[in-house]
Amino acid sequence: MLFDLRGRRRRAVQGTYLMLALLMGGGLVLFGIGGSVSGGLLDAFKGGGGPSADSAFKDQIDKREERLKANPQNQVILASLVRDYYSLATSQRPEGSSAFPADAKDDLRKAGSYWQRYSKLAENPSAAVAGYAVRIYDVSGLNRPKEAQQAQAIVARNANDAPSYLLLVSYAARAGDTRTADLAGQKAVDLAPKDQKKLIKKQIEALKKASQAQQPSG
């Protein structure tokens, strides 16, 4: 069994894989956890929802884009716009759905464009901002696994834990990059506690098979 362990160790392993599931579902990124770019969708609307909150949020985006025109290499503004446009796209998802409607894809593309600009300028891109990029390019978003892989590599190097490298295995496999998937898998095994290594290896193989089956065509 996946969690055939006892006591505190069992709870720790369960927590590890619950965290992996949350990461793959994009739950944490809504809260803007970590990094220099504070706030997420919940912060943007914490004063209450509705048209006025939506309008105020869009005004905030417009002001940042105006500031960016005057200073197009401002990494703080670029990173904020990655977050803002992802949050705007997320606000359009139906309740209980992880899929983005067609109308939200333009906002995801804008978020992705700002991420590309930011990541090229930043010597060490923020793992927090990279976390948004992972969600932008995830299968539930723009479905661009190569870009998701590149962003997740930043997240994994920063976190340096097995769950983050397992996610990198998944994205690399979907992108057809078997070498990176293998290297990420080995890193996940190396970082796992001794009594979990066999379990991690099985998880890696399962992720590879599932991800390869989901590779985008064409």
Backbone torsions as a table, in degrees:
resi	resn	phi	psi	omega
1	MET	NA	151.6	-176.1
2	LEU	-59.7	-40.4	-176.9
3	PHE	-114.9	42.3	-178.9
4	ASP	-80.1	63.6	178.6
5	LEU	-132.4	175.3	-172.9
6	ARG	-122.7	152.2	168.8
7	GLY	55.7	-137.4	-175.2
8	ARG	-61.4	-38.8	179.1
9	ARG	-61.1	-41.9	179.1
10	ARG	-61.3	-44.0	179.8
11	ARG	-64.9	-35.3	179.4
12	ALA	-65.4	-42.9	179.4
13	VAL	-66.8	-42.3	177.3
14	GLN	-59.3	-41.3	179.5
15	GLY	-63.8	-38.0	178.6
16	THR	-60.0	-46.8	-176.4
17	TYR	-79.0	-25.7	171.5
18	LEU	-65.9	-41.3	177.7
19	MET	-62.2	-40.6	177.3
20	LEU	-60.2	-43.8	179.1
21	ALA	-62.7	-40.0	179.0
22	LEU	-65.9	-41.2	178.5
23	LEU	-61.5	-43.9	-178.5
24	MET	-69.1	-25.6	177.1
25	GLY	-86.0	-8.4	177.7
26	GLY	79.7	15.2	-175.2
27	GLY	-64.0	-45.1	-172.8
28	LEU	-65.9	-33.2	-172.6
29	VAL	-65.7	-22.1	178.9
30	LEU	-64.2	-23.2	-176.1
31	PHE	-95.6	-3.3	178.5
32	GLY	62.3	38.9	-175.2
33	ILE	-74.1	133.6	170.7
34	GLY	84.6	161.8	172.4
35	GLY	77.9	179.9	-176.3
36	SER	-85.7	-10.9	179.7
37	VAL	-95.1	99.7	-174.1
38	SER	-86.5	154.6	174.0
39	GLY	89.5	154.2	175.6
40	GLY	-144.3	-160.6	-177.8
41	LEU	-59.2	-40.5	-178.5
42	LEU	-65.7	-37.0	177.1
43	ASP	-67.0	-37.5	-177.5
44	ALA	-63.3	-32.6	-176.0
45	PHE	-113.1	17.5	-172.7
46	LYS	-68.1	-13.9	176.4
47	GLY	-80.6	-2.4	-178.2
48	GLY	123.6	150.7	-177.9
49	GLY	-86.0	-162.1	176.4
50	GLY	98.2	175.4	-175.6
51	PRO	-58.9	-38.4	-177.8
52	SER	-65.9	-41.1	177.7
53	ALA	-65.3	-41.8	179.0
54	ASP	-62.1	-43.1	179.7
55	SER	-65.0	-41.9	179.5
56	ALA	-63.7	-38.8	179.2
57	PHE	-65.9	-41.9	178.2
58	LYS	-66.4	-36.2	176.1
59	ASP	-62.4	-38.8	177.8
60	GLN	-61.7	-41.7	178.2
61	ILE	-63.9	-44.3	-180.0
62	ASP	-59.5	-41.2	-179.8
63	LYS	-65.7	-40.1	179.3
64	ARG	-66.3	-38.7	179.5
65	GLU	-67.6	-34.1	175.1
66	GLU	-64.9	-42.5	177.4
67	ARG	-64.1	-35.2	-179.3
68	LEU	-67.4	-32.9	178.0
69	LYS	-60.8	-36.1	179.5
70	ALA	-77.6	-24.1	-178.7
71	ASN	-143.3	75.6	-171.8
72	PRO	-65.4	-10.1	179.4
73	GLN	-106.5	17.0	179.5
74	ASN	-74.9	106.7	-174.3
75	GLN	-68.9	-31.5	179.7
76	VAL	-65.1	-43.7	179.4
77	ILE	-67.5	-43.5	179.1
78	LEU	-58.6	-45.4	-179.9
79	ALA	-63.8	-39.9	179.0
80	SER	-64.3	-36.8	-179.5
81	LEU	-71.7	-29.8	172.4
82	VAL	-58.7	-50.7	179.3
83	ARG	-62.3	-45.1	-174.6
84	ASP	-62.7	-47.0	-177.2
85	TYR	-71.9	-32.1	174.1
86	TYR	-64.9	-43.2	179.7
87	SER	-63.0	-40.0	178.8
88	LEU	-63.3	-42.4	177.4
89	ALA	-63.9	-41.9	-179.0
90	THR	-63.3	-34.9	-178.9
91	SER	-65.6	-15.1	-178.6
92	GLN	-94.1	-4.6	179.4
93	ARG	-73.1	139.5	175.5
94	PRO	-61.3	147.5	-179.8
95	GLU	-58.7	130.5	179.2
96	GLY	85.3	0.4	-178.4
97	SER	-108.5	144.3	175.7
98	SER	-99.8	-5.4	-178.4
99	ALA	-90.6	144.2	177.9
100	PHE	-91.4	133.4	175.8
101	PRO	-68.7	163.4	-177.2
102	ALA	-56.9	-37.6	-177.7
103	ASP	-65.8	-22.1	-178.5
104	ALA	-85.5	-14.3	-175.3
105	LYS	-64.7	-33.2	177.5
106	ASP	-62.0	-40.9	178.3
107	ASP	-67.1	-36.7	175.7
108	LEU	-64.3	-40.4	178.8
109	ARG	-65.0	-38.5	176.5
110	LYS	-64.8	-42.7	177.4
111	ALA	-60.1	-43.2	179.0
112	GLY	-64.2	-38.0	178.6
113	SER	-64.0	-42.4	178.2
114	TYR	-68.0	-34.6	175.8
115	TRP	-63.1	-42.8	179.8
116	GLN	-61.1	-42.3	178.5
117	ARG	-65.3	-45.0	-179.1
118	TYR	-63.2	-47.9	-174.7
119	SER	-66.3	-27.4	177.5
120	LYS	-76.1	-31.2	-178.6
121	LEU	-83.0	-37.2	-173.3
122	ALA	-75.4	128.6	176.9
123	GLU	-66.8	-40.5	176.5
124	ASN	-130.3	87.5	-177.7
125	PRO	-56.3	141.0	179.9
126	SER	-63.2	133.9	176.9
127	ALA	-65.5	-31.3	178.7
128	ALA	-65.3	-43.5	178.3
129	VAL	-68.7	-38.6	176.7
130	ALA	-59.9	-33.6	177.9
131	GLY	-60.7	-37.8	175.2
132	TYR	-65.5	-41.8	-179.3
133	ALA	-61.6	-38.5	176.7
134	VAL	-56.1	-46.5	-178.7
135	ARG	-69.5	-34.8	178.4
136	ILE	-61.5	-42.3	-174.6
137	TYR	-95.7	3.0	179.3
138	ASP	-63.5	166.0	179.9
139	VAL	-59.8	-28.6	179.1
140	SER	-80.1	-10.9	179.7
141	GLY	-107.3	-112.9	-178.8
142	LEU	-84.0	-8.9	177.7
143	ASN	54.5	57.6	176.4
144	ARG	-124.7	84.4	-171.1
145	PRO	-61.8	-30.3	179.9
146	LYS	-65.6	-43.8	177.5
147	GLU	-67.2	-37.3	176.4
148	ALA	-63.2	-40.7	178.3
149	GLN	-60.6	-45.5	-178.3
150	GLN	-62.6	-40.2	178.7
151	ALA	-70.1	-41.0	-179.5
152	GLN	-66.3	-28.3	176.5
153	ALA	-61.8	-36.8	177.3
154	ILE	-67.1	-44.9	178.8
155	VAL	-60.3	-44.7	-176.5
156	ALA	-66.6	-41.6	178.9
157	ARG	-62.5	-36.6	-179.6
158	ASN	-72.7	-46.2	-177.8
159	ALA	-73.4	-37.7	179.5
160	ASN	51.5	49.5	177.3
161	ASP	-135.9	163.9	-175.6
162	ALA	-60.9	-45.3	-179.2
163	PRO	-58.4	-40.2	-179.6
164	SER	-66.1	-38.3	178.1
165	TYR	-74.1	-28.3	173.4
166	LEU	-64.2	-39.5	176.2
167	LEU	-63.7	-38.7	178.1
168	LEU	-64.2	-38.0	174.2
169	VAL	-55.7	-47.4	-177.1
170	SER	-60.7	-49.8	-177.6
171	TYR	-68.4	-40.0	179.6
172	ALA	-64.7	-40.0	178.3
173	ALA	-63.8	-42.0	178.7
174	ARG	-65.2	-31.1	179.6
175	ALA	-81.4	-5.6	-178.9
176	GLY	80.6	12.7	180.0
177	ASP	-94.0	82.7	-174.8
178	THR	-67.1	-33.0	-179.7
179	ARG	-63.1	-47.7	179.3
180	THR	-65.4	-38.7	178.2
181	ALA	-60.7	-42.3	179.2
182	ASP	-66.0	-43.6	-179.2
183	LEU	-66.1	-40.9	178.5
184	ALA	-65.7	-37.8	178.1
185	GLY	-63.7	-42.3	178.8
186	GLN	-65.0	-37.7	178.6
187	LYS	-64.9	-40.8	178.4
188	ALA	-61.3	-41.6	178.3
189	VAL	-64.6	-44.4	-178.9
190	ASP	-61.2	-36.1	-176.5
191	LEU	-83.3	-15.6	-177.5
192	ALA	-76.1	148.4	173.8
193	PRO	-57.6	152.7	-174.1
194	LYS	-54.1	-41.8	-175.9
195	ASP	-80.3	2.0	177.5
196	GLN	-112.4	-4.1	-172.5
197	LYS	-61.0	-42.3	179.1
198	LYS	-63.6	-40.1	178.9
199	LEU	-63.4	-42.8	179.2
200	ILE	-62.9	-40.4	179.1
201	LYS	-61.0	-41.9	177.7
202	LYS	-64.9	-39.1	179.3
203	GLN	-63.9	-39.2	179.5
204	ILE	-62.0	-47.4	179.9
205	GLU	-62.5	-40.0	178.4
206	ALA	-64.5	-41.1	179.0
207	LEU	-64.6	-41.4	179.7
208	LYS	-61.6	-46.0	-178.9
209	LYS	-64.7	-45.3	-179.4
210	ALA	-65.9	-40.8	-177.3
211	SER	-70.3	-40.7	179.2
212	GLN	-63.6	-33.9	178.4
213	ALA	-69.7	-19.6	-177.9
214	GLN	-101.2	7.3	-178.8
215	GLN	-58.3	132.8	179.6
216	PRO	-65.5	142.9	-179.6
217	SER	-90.9	145.7	175.6
218	GLY	75.2	NA	NA
